[in-house]
Amino acid sequence: MTKATIRGLSSGANQQGVRDYNERLILTTIQRGGAMPGSSLAKATGLSPQTISVILRALEAEGLVERGDPQRGHIGKPRVPMRLRPDGAYSVGLKLGRRNSDMVLTDLSGRILGHRNTRYAFPQPGPVLDFLERGLEELLTPLGADAARVAGIGVARPFEMWKWPDAIGAQPAELNAWADLDVSEEIGRFSDLPVIIENDATAACRAEHIYGRGKEFRDYAYFYIGSFIGGGIVLNHTVFEGASGNAGALGNLPAQSPAGQRGQLLDFASLYLLEDALVSKGEPRDLLWRDPQDWTDFETELGDWTRTAAHHLARAALTVTAIIDFEAVLIDGAFPEAVRARLVDTVHSEMQALDARGLIPPRIEAGSIGALAREKGAATAPIISRYLMDTHRGLNVA
């Protein structure tokens, strides 16, 4: 991907009193566009060279940016690109899933430095919080004094997961404990770090937008397929959360099977359906998660699931495009890259058979983050809150 394919951000302001905004703008511009000299930052942000110079010196002193190798071959003195300093900040991301929970430690560049996982039949607050408490100690202790640079804990969780006990395989009472649980308060019992909680599919969308192929598009819809399928929406370069943080709940779109069975998209294109198909053949329920990069041992069930999921994903993609003129629809999930590629190709083929009159069909593209997208996106939330632009807030107000 060239820098020409990365869409630009809005201009900054030179007035006094808005330095914090300008700092965020500069850090976000470097994050999205990569290392660049001050002259390029001035052009990209609309800030004066003097303002850029002052802010870069301050950010360098804070350890958030560092100098790259001088760029020679230009008229005048060599240009020195500034880049994010990976160890300038850290963050923790927890994905609270229906079959497992994962947590990661990331640096300012988004690189995953550590990963912990726990599996279960269904999630219960006590064991999940114990897992987080142990994981925090294991992941942060090696940082030593740099643990002070941890921006916070991001938690990605399904929206109202207690409303689907049958699909999870739990009794309603066993999941209802989550309904009234204040997760931030519970985490505060063993950690002083700021906590940000968001929808798991929104977190995955954010990871794709910041670290993956989202840089290529201004407006797009995003589907993430885990135990349940979910989604996200990006408008004007920004993950849009909506009034309650549940925008892009694409898994809840109405859907209907060729036989007339009605439900939601998640009833036809979620991985729990593949899991159920394997269980009906006598396989263990956790077979999908034993080797997340190799699903070649159950080709028949995988093929059936792929065709069904693609059938419904194609229709959902066209539906959301009728509402917002999306450039693209990105598809990712907690499955091997080969499965993702096959699913995307099948969705594209299904799209060709649909009546798209009056619409410009979106590009159907593969996401790039994969199985840890929700965890990585969750870890990004505290980084954004503390250092980067959060332009969706203004969009929401507007």
N, C-alpha and C positions, 0 to 999 in steps of 0.2 A: 504494500500500500504506500503510495507516495503522499507527501504532504499536501499535494494539490487535491487529493481526494478527501482530506479531512476538513469538514465544514468549519467556518470561522465562528467566533463568538462576538458578542456585542462590544461596543467601545467602552472605554473606561472614562473616568472623570479626573480632571486636574485640580479641582478645587480642594482647599484645605478642609479637613474634617472627614474625608472619605477615604483615607489611606487604607483602612481595613478592607474596604470593597476593592480597591485597586490591588492590594496584595493578593486577595483571592482571585481576582481576574488574571493576574500574572501567573500565579501558581497553576490555575486551571488551564491557561493557554499553553504553558510548558507541558503540563500533563497530557493534554490532547494532541499537541503538535510535536512533542519531543524537544530535545535540546535546541536552543536558538540564541543568537546574540541579541544584545539590547536593541540594535537597530530593527531587527525583525520583530521583536516584541512590541516596539513602539508602533510599527506599522500595523500589527495584528490587533492591538488594543486601542489605538487612538490616543494613547498617553504620550506626553512629550518625552524626548530622550532624557531630559534632566530628571523627570519624575521616575522613569524606568530605572535610571542609575541609582537614585537614592533608595528606592524600594529594594532593588536587587542586593545592594550592600547590606541592608537591614536583614533581608531573608538569608543571606549568606552567613551573617553573624549569628543568626538563630540556628544555623545548621540545617535549614530546609532546602537550600539549593547549593550547588557547587559548580565550579568552573570545569568545562570540558577542554579538550585539546584545541588550541588556536586554529582557526580556519585561514589558511594562506591562499594566495592566488588572487586576491582582490586588490584594488587600488587603495593605498594607504596602509595603515598598520593592520596586523592580523585581527580578525574578529574572534572573540572568545564566546563560545556558546555557553549558556547557563542551563543546567539540567536539575531535576529533582535529586536531592540526596536521599538515597533509599533508606538509610538509617536515621533520617531526620524525624521520622515519626513511625509509630506502629499502631496496630489495631487488632482487636479480637473479633471474630465472627462466629456465631453459633447458629447452626441450622437445626431447628426443632422439627423433626420429621415424624411421619406416621409409623415408619419401620425402624428408623435409626436417627441418631443425632450425631452431627459432626461439628467440630470447632477447629478454627484455623487461626494462626497468627500471621499477619501480613505486615510488610513494610510500606513505606510511602509510595513505592513504585507499584504496589499491588502483588509483589512476589510473595508466595506462600512459604513461610519459614518453618512452620510446624503444623501438624495435623493430628487430631485425635478423633476416634470414632467409638460409638457404642451402639449395639443393636438390641432390639427388643421386639416382642410381639405387638405391643402397642405402647404409646408414651404415657408415663405417669410422672407427675411433677417432682416427687421426691428423688427418684433415681436420676432424672434428667438434670436437676439442679445439683445433685451430688457430683455428677459427671462434669458439669461446668466448673464447679469449685475445684475439683482435683485437676482438671485440665488447665485452669488458669495458673495454678502453682507450677505445673510441669512446663508450661510454655513460657511463662514470664520469668521464672527464676534464672534461666541462663542469660537473660538480658542484663542482669546486674543493675548498675546505676541507670542504664538506658531504659529500664522499665518506667521511669518517670516520663518518657516520651510516648507512652501508650495513650492514644487519644480516647479510647473508650471501648465498650462492648456493643456490638450490633447483634441483634437477635432476629433471625428470619423465621417466622412461624406461619403455618396455614391459618387462613381466616376461618374462625368458628369451626375448627376441626371436630369439635364434639357433636356436631350435627350429622356426622356420617359414621356412626358406630358400626353399622352393618358392613360397610365397605372396608373398614379397618379391622373388623373381626373382634370387636370389643363390646362389652355391655355398656349401655348408655351411662350407667352410674360410674363406670370406670373412667370415662372421658369427661364427665361433667365437672370434675375437679378443676379442669382448666378454665371453665366458664367464668368463675369469679376470682381467679388467681391473678394477683398483681405481680407479674413476672419481674418488673423493675424493682419493686419493693423487696421481693424475695432475693434477688441478686444482691441488693444493697445490704443484706445481712452478712455477706462475706466479701464484698468488694466495694471500694469507694469510687470505682471508675464510672463515668457517665454511661448510661444504658439507653440505646435507641432500639425500639422494636418496630418492625415493619412486616408486611406481607412477604411470604417466602418467594413467590413468583416475581414480585416487584423487586426484591433484592437481586434475584437472578438477572432480571432485565437491566438493573443498574450495573452489574458486573459486565454484562455484554456491552453496554453503552460506553463505559469508561475504559475497559481494557480490551474489548473485542471489536467486532465488526460494526458496532454502533457508530463508530466514528465516520463511517462511510455515508450515513444517511441522516437527513434532517428529521423526517417523520416516518415512523414505522411501528408496526405491531409486532409483538414478541410472544411466542408460545414456549413455555417450559414444561416438559413432561417428566413428572416424578411419579410417586405413588398415585397422585392426582395431577391432572393437567391444570396449569394456571397460565397467567399471562401478564403482560405489561404493555404500556403505551408510551412512546416517546414523541413529544411534540416540540418542535423548534429546539432540537438538540437536548431536550431535558426529559428525564423520566417524570411523567405526570402521575401524581398520587391521588388527586381528587379530594373531595371534602372530608372523607373519612379514612383516607389512605388505602382505599380498596379499588381505585381506578384500574382498568385493565383486567378485571376479573373474567377473563375470556373463557375460563373453564366452565363458567356458569351460563354460557350462551345456550339458548334452547337448541335441541338437536332431536333428530328422529331417524331411526334405522330404516333401511329399505323395506322392512316388514311392517313398519308403522309403529314401532315401539318409541314412545316419547320419553325424553329426559333432558339432561344437560350434556354439554360436550364432555364433561368429565366422566359421564356414564359410558362413553364409547371410545375415548382416546387416552385413558389413564393406564399407567403401568400395573395398577392393582388388578386389572382385567387379565393381563398376561400372567400375573402371579396366580390368579384364580384358575386359569386354564392349566397351568403346570400342576397345581395342587390336585386338580381333578384327574390328572394322569398319574397321580401317586408320588409326585415330586415334593420335596420339602418346601415350605413356604418361603424360606429365605434363599432359595436357589439363585434368584436374580442378583442378589447382593454379595454372593460368595466370591465371584470373580467379575467385577463390574466392567472389565475390558474384553471379555470373551463370552459371547452368547451363542456359540456355534452348536452347542449340544441340544438345543431345542428349536431347530429350524422350522419344523412344522407349525408349532404354536406361535413362534415369532413371526412367521410369514402371514398367518391369519390375522394376528394382532396388527401388523403393519398395514395391511390392506384396509382393515376396518378403521384404524386411526386416521389414515390418509384420506379416506372417503369423507370423514367428518371434518378433518382439519381444512381441507380444500374449501368446503362450504363455509366454515367459520371465517377463513381468510377473506373470502369474497364478501361476506356479510360485514365485517369490520371495515373493509375498504369502501363499502357503500356509505358508511357514516363519516369516515375521515379519509381523505384521498392519500392513503399511505403510499410511499415509494416502494416499500418492501415489507414482507412478512418474514421474520426470522424464526427459525425453529431449532430448539436445543432441548437437552434433557439428560437425565441420569442414566445414560446408556452408552455403549461403545460408539466410537466415531463411525464405524462401518454401518451400524444400525441407524445412526443419525443421517448419514448420506443416503442410505436406501429409503428412509422415510421421506426425506426432502424430495428425492426424485419421484417417488410415488405420489406425493401431494401435487407436484408440478404436473404430472400426467393427469391426475384427477381434475385439475383446474381446467384443462383443455376441453373437457366434456361439459363444463358448466355454462349456463346462459349468462354471459357477462355484458349483455347489451346495456349501454348507458354508463358503463364503468370502464376505468382503465385498470386492468388486472395488475396487482402488485407483483414484483419479483419475489419468488419463493427462494429463500436463501437459508443456508445452514448457519446456526450460531457457532461460536468458537470456544466457549469457556468449558462446557461439559459438566461433569458430575458435581464439581465443587462450585458451581456458579452461585448458588444460594448462599453458601458460606462466605465466599469471596465478596459478594455484594453486601452481605450483612456487615462484614468488616470495613467496607468502604463508607458506610453511613457515618460513623464517628469522624473519619477523615474529612468527609465533605462538611460535616457540621462545624469542624474546627478550622479547616484550611481552604476549602475550595468553594466555587460558586454553587449556589443552590437556587438556580433561576426558576425552578418550578413554583417556588413560593409566590413570586410575583405573578406568574401565570395563573395560579389558583385565584389570587385576589382579583386579577383582571376578569 
